[in-house]
Amino acid sequence: MPKTPPVLLAELNVFPVKALAGFSPPCADVEPRGLQGDRRWMVVDPAGRMLTQRTHPAMATIHAGTHGANTTLSRPGHGRVTLAVPAAAAPRAEVSIWRDSLTAALAAEDAHAWITRALGTDARLAYMDDHAIRPVNPTHGAPTDRVSFADGYPVLLTSLGSLADLNARLDHPVPISRFRANLVVAGAAPWAEDTWRVIRIGSATFRVVKPCERCTVTTIDQQTGERPHRTEPLRTLARFRQDERGIMFGQNLIPMVGDDGFGLVTVGDRVEVLESGAPNVVPVVAGSEVLA
């Protein structure tokens, strides 16, 4: 009998600034808030409310990379700016992300001016330093679990096997980048991740706590910031991946502390399923036409 091929970590993605383009390193340290450097910055309006691709799709065309402790933003035609980690005495402001509010450190004025010009709207850049605490939803996390400026959980995982199943149903296949995941795995059967409860990748262990609800960001081309097929892939996903919570693709993870801390993940690492259970996505709206 042929051996079942292993499930491997195929891609790593770090997004230093929420909603902006990120980069794909060969390896990453895992911290309580997620991959090191992931979504520690957020773009906000003058009132401190988050800005995302949902309302500003051009954010997809601004690239964020890290150089040591600094983050560099660039966009064609707008040059670049470097974000230094704010000093302890830097100004702070109340910022909001979904239902959460917290006090974050602010970037320098030149960074605010640059992001305002690049987006064409009055904007600021806020940094989640170690004094800024944002707990994970207590329904799915422990009291000590923390999250960055990610939508809700420290790490997002998607599967190329599930993407292949979705793309087989689409007239115009989409790349995995539409789903902005930190960890992309290959070799798993479509939707196998729905049954995972605890996994180990490299020296890091994760609890798989909740499927990820998808939104209109999945309709945005992450290279151009445009929406070539305005309802896809959401419309098709809704036909077979919608439950009472929303349209699901991918799984939210929370890192587990081990003897050596939270661990290291490297592209090519084997994905080991330590615990499994019943699928956590049970579609209830088969054939739904939920989008205009």
C-alpha positions as CSV (number, residue, x, y, z in Angstrom):
1,M,0.0,0.0,0.0
2,P,1.4,3.4,-0.9
3,K,2.2,5.7,2.0
4,T,0.1,8.7,2.7
5,P,2.2,11.8,1.7
6,P,3.0,14.0,4.7
7,V,1.3,17.3,5.3
8,L,3.9,20.1,5.1
9,L,4.1,23.8,5.8
10,A,4.3,25.2,2.3
11,E,4.3,28.9,3.0
12,L,4.8,31.4,5.8
13,N,3.4,34.9,5.7
14,V,4.0,37.8,8.1
15,F,2.0,41.0,7.8
16,P,3.7,43.7,9.9
17,V,0.9,46.2,9.4
18,K,-2.7,45.0,9.5
19,A,-4.4,45.0,6.0
20,L,-1.2,45.9,4.1
21,A,0.8,43.5,2.0
22,G,3.4,41.5,3.9
23,F,6.3,39.2,3.2
24,S,7.1,35.4,3.2
25,P,10.1,34.5,5.3
26,P,11.6,31.0,5.3
27,C,11.1,30.7,9.1
28,A,9.5,32.6,11.9
29,D,9.5,32.6,15.7
30,V,6.1,32.0,17.3
31,E,5.1,34.3,20.1
32,P,2.0,34.5,22.3
33,R,0.5,37.1,19.9
34,G,1.3,35.0,16.8
35,L,4.3,35.0,14.4
36,Q,7.0,37.5,15.4
37,G,6.2,40.9,14.0
38,D,2.8,40.0,12.6
39,R,0.2,42.7,12.7
40,R,1.8,44.7,15.5
41,W,1.0,47.9,13.5
42,M,-2.4,49.1,12.4
43,V,-3.6,52.0,10.2
44,V,-6.3,54.0,12.0
45,D,-8.4,57.1,11.2
46,P,-8.0,60.3,13.3
47,A,-10.6,58.9,15.8
48,G,-8.4,55.7,16.2
49,R,-10.7,53.4,14.3
50,M,-9.0,50.7,12.2
51,L,-8.8,51.0,8.5
52,T,-8.8,47.8,6.4
53,Q,-9.1,46.6,2.8
54,R,-12.9,46.3,3.3
55,T,-13.2,50.0,2.8
56,H,-9.8,50.9,1.4
57,P,-8.8,48.1,-1.0
58,A,-5.7,50.1,-2.1
59,M,-4.1,49.0,1.2
60,A,-3.3,45.7,-0.6
61,T,-0.8,47.6,-2.8
62,I,1.2,49.0,0.1
63,H,4.1,46.6,1.1
64,A,5.4,46.3,4.6
65,G,8.7,44.6,5.3
66,T,10.9,44.4,8.3
67,H,14.6,45.3,8.7
68,G,15.7,44.5,12.2
69,A,13.4,46.2,14.6
70,N,12.1,48.6,11.9
71,T,9.3,48.2,9.4
72,T,9.5,49.8,5.9
73,L,6.4,50.7,4.0
74,S,6.4,51.3,0.2
75,R,4.0,51.8,-2.6
76,P,4.8,52.3,-6.3
77,G,4.7,56.1,-7.0
78,H,4.8,57.0,-3.3
79,G,8.3,56.1,-2.3
80,R,8.8,54.6,1.2
81,V,8.9,55.4,4.9
82,T,10.5,53.6,7.8
83,L,8.6,52.9,11.0
84,A,10.8,52.7,14.1
85,V,9.4,50.9,17.1
86,P,8.0,53.8,19.2
87,A,10.1,54.8,22.3
88,A,8.6,54.4,25.7
89,A,7.9,58.2,25.8
90,A,6.1,58.2,22.4
91,P,2.6,59.6,22.3
92,R,-0.2,57.1,22.8
93,A,-3.8,57.0,21.7
94,E,-6.9,54.9,22.2
95,V,-7.5,52.7,19.1
96,S,-10.4,50.4,18.3
97,I,-10.5,47.1,16.3
98,W,-13.9,45.5,16.0
99,R,-15.3,45.5,19.6
100,D,-11.9,45.9,21.3
101,S,-10.3,49.2,22.4
102,L,-6.8,49.6,23.7
103,T,-4.1,52.2,24.1
104,A,-1.3,51.9,21.5
105,A,1.9,53.9,20.7
106,L,1.8,56.2,17.8
107,A,4.4,56.4,14.9
108,A,6.3,59.6,14.1
109,E,4.6,62.4,12.3
110,D,6.4,61.7,9.0
111,A,4.9,58.2,9.0
112,H,1.4,59.6,9.5
113,A,2.0,62.0,6.6
114,W,3.2,59.2,4.4
115,I,0.3,56.8,5.0
116,T,-2.1,59.7,4.5
117,R,-0.6,60.5,1.1
118,A,-0.4,56.8,0.1
119,L,-4.0,56.1,0.9
120,G,-5.5,59.5,0.0
121,T,-7.3,59.7,3.4
122,D,-6.3,61.1,6.8
123,A,-4.6,58.2,8.6
124,R,-2.3,57.3,11.5
125,L,-0.1,54.4,12.3
126,A,-0.5,52.8,15.8
127,Y,1.9,50.2,17.3
128,M,1.0,47.4,19.7
129,D,3.8,47.5,22.2
130,D,4.2,45.3,25.2
131,H,2.0,47.6,27.3
132,A,-0.9,47.2,24.9
133,I,-2.9,44.2,25.9
134,R,-5.7,42.7,23.7
135,P,-7.1,39.4,25.0
136,V,-8.4,36.6,22.8
137,N,-12.2,36.1,22.8
138,P,-12.8,34.2,26.0
139,T,-15.2,31.9,24.3
140,H,-12.3,30.3,22.5
141,G,-9.2,31.4,24.4
142,A,-7.8,31.2,28.0
143,P,-7.6,34.4,30.1
144,T,-3.9,34.6,29.4
145,D,-4.2,34.3,25.6
146,R,-3.3,37.5,23.7
147,V,-3.7,38.6,20.1
148,S,-2.1,41.3,17.9
149,F,-4.1,43.5,15.6
150,A,-5.2,40.4,13.7
151,D,-9.0,40.2,13.3
152,G,-9.4,37.9,16.3
153,Y,-6.8,35.2,16.9
154,P,-3.0,35.0,16.8
155,V,-2.4,32.7,13.8
156,L,-4.5,31.9,10.7
157,L,-3.9,28.6,8.8
158,T,-5.2,27.7,5.3
159,S,-4.8,24.6,3.2
160,L,-3.8,24.3,-0.5
161,G,-6.0,21.1,-0.6
162,S,-9.1,23.1,0.4
163,L,-8.1,25.9,-2.1
164,A,-8.0,23.3,-4.9
165,D,-11.5,22.1,-4.0
166,L,-12.8,25.7,-4.0
167,N,-11.0,26.5,-7.3
168,A,-12.5,23.5,-9.0
169,R,-15.9,25.1,-8.4
170,L,-14.9,28.6,-9.6
171,D,-14.9,29.9,-13.2
172,H,-11.9,32.0,-12.3
173,P,-9.5,30.3,-9.8
174,V,-8.1,32.5,-7.0
175,P,-4.6,32.3,-5.3
176,I,-4.2,31.5,-1.7
177,S,-3.0,35.1,-1.1
178,R,-6.7,36.1,-1.1
179,F,-7.0,34.6,2.3
180,R,-4.1,36.3,4.0
181,A,-3.0,33.4,6.1
182,N,0.1,33.1,8.2
183,L,0.5,29.4,7.7
184,V,-0.3,27.6,4.4
185,V,-0.1,23.8,4.4
186,A,0.1,21.4,1.6
187,G,-0.7,17.6,1.3
188,A,-3.8,17.5,3.4
189,A,-7.2,16.4,2.0
190,P,-9.6,19.2,1.3
191,W,-11.1,20.5,4.5
192,A,-9.2,18.1,6.7
193,E,-8.2,21.1,8.8
194,D,-11.8,21.3,10.0
195,T,-11.1,18.2,12.2
196,W,-7.8,19.3,13.6
197,R,-7.8,20.3,17.3
198,V,-4.1,20.4,18.3
199,I,-1.2,20.4,15.7
200,R,2.5,20.7,15.9
201,I,4.6,22.4,13.2
202,G,8.4,22.4,13.7
203,S,8.9,23.1,17.4
204,A,5.6,25.0,17.8
205,T,2.3,23.6,19.0
206,F,-1.1,25.2,18.3
207,R,-4.7,24.8,19.4
208,V,-7.1,24.9,16.5
209,V,-9.9,26.9,18.1
210,K,-12.3,28.2,15.5
211,P,-12.9,28.3,11.7
212,C,-12.3,31.7,10.1
213,E,-15.3,33.7,8.8
214,R,-14.5,35.3,5.4
215,C,-15.4,38.7,4.1
216,T,-15.1,40.9,1.0
217,V,-11.3,41.0,1.3
218,T,-11.3,37.6,-0.4
219,T,-12.7,39.3,-3.5
220,I,-9.7,41.8,-3.7
221,D,-6.7,41.0,-5.9
222,Q,-3.8,41.3,-3.4
223,Q,-1.5,42.5,-6.2
224,T,-3.6,45.2,-7.7
225,G,-6.1,46.2,-5.0
226,E,-8.9,45.6,-7.6
227,R,-12.0,43.4,-7.4
228,P,-12.0,41.6,-10.8
229,H,-15.0,39.3,-9.9
230,R,-16.9,41.3,-7.3
231,T,-18.7,38.5,-5.5
232,E,-16.2,35.7,-5.9
233,P,-15.0,33.5,-4.3
234,L,-17.5,34.4,-1.5
235,R,-20.6,33.5,-3.5
236,T,-19.3,30.0,-4.3
237,L,-18.0,29.5,-0.8
238,A,-21.4,30.3,0.6
239,R,-22.9,27.4,-1.4
240,F,-21.0,24.8,0.6
241,R,-19.0,26.5,3.4
242,Q,-21.6,28.6,5.2
243,D,-22.9,27.8,8.7
244,E,-24.7,29.9,11.2
245,R,-21.6,32.0,11.9
246,G,-20.7,32.9,8.4
247,I,-18.8,31.7,5.3
248,M,-15.7,29.7,6.4
249,F,-12.3,29.2,5.0
250,G,-9.2,28.4,7.1
251,Q,-8.7,27.9,10.8
252,N,-7.7,30.2,13.7
253,L,-4.9,29.0,15.9
254,I,-3.6,29.9,19.4
255,P,0.0,29.1,20.2
256,M,0.7,26.8,23.1
257,V,3.7,27.3,25.4
258,G,6.1,24.5,25.6
259,D,9.3,23.7,27.5
260,D,11.3,26.0,25.2
261,G,8.7,28.7,24.8
262,F,6.4,28.9,21.8
263,G,8.8,27.5,19.2
264,L,9.9,28.1,15.6
265,V,8.2,27.2,12.3
266,T,10.1,26.7,9.0
267,V,8.8,26.2,5.5
268,G,9.0,22.5,4.8
269,D,8.2,21.5,8.4
270,R,5.9,18.5,8.8
271,V,2.4,19.2,10.2
272,E,1.6,16.7,12.9
273,V,-2.0,16.3,14.0
274,L,-1.9,15.6,17.8
275,E,-5.6,15.8,18.4
276,S,-8.6,15.7,16.1
277,G,-12.4,15.8,16.4
278,A,-15.6,16.2,14.4
279,P,-15.6,18.9,11.7
280,N,-16.1,22.4,13.2
281,V,-17.8,23.6,10.0
282,V,-21.3,22.2,9.4
283,P,-22.9,24.0,6.5
284,V,-26.6,24.8,7.1
285,V,-27.4,27.0,4.1
286,A,-26.8,24.7,1.1
287,G,-27.1,26.5,-2.2
288,S,-27.5,29.9,-0.5
289,E,-27.4,33.0,-2.7
290,V,-26.4,35.4,0.0
291,L,-24.5,38.0,-2.1
292,A,-25.8,40.5,-4.6
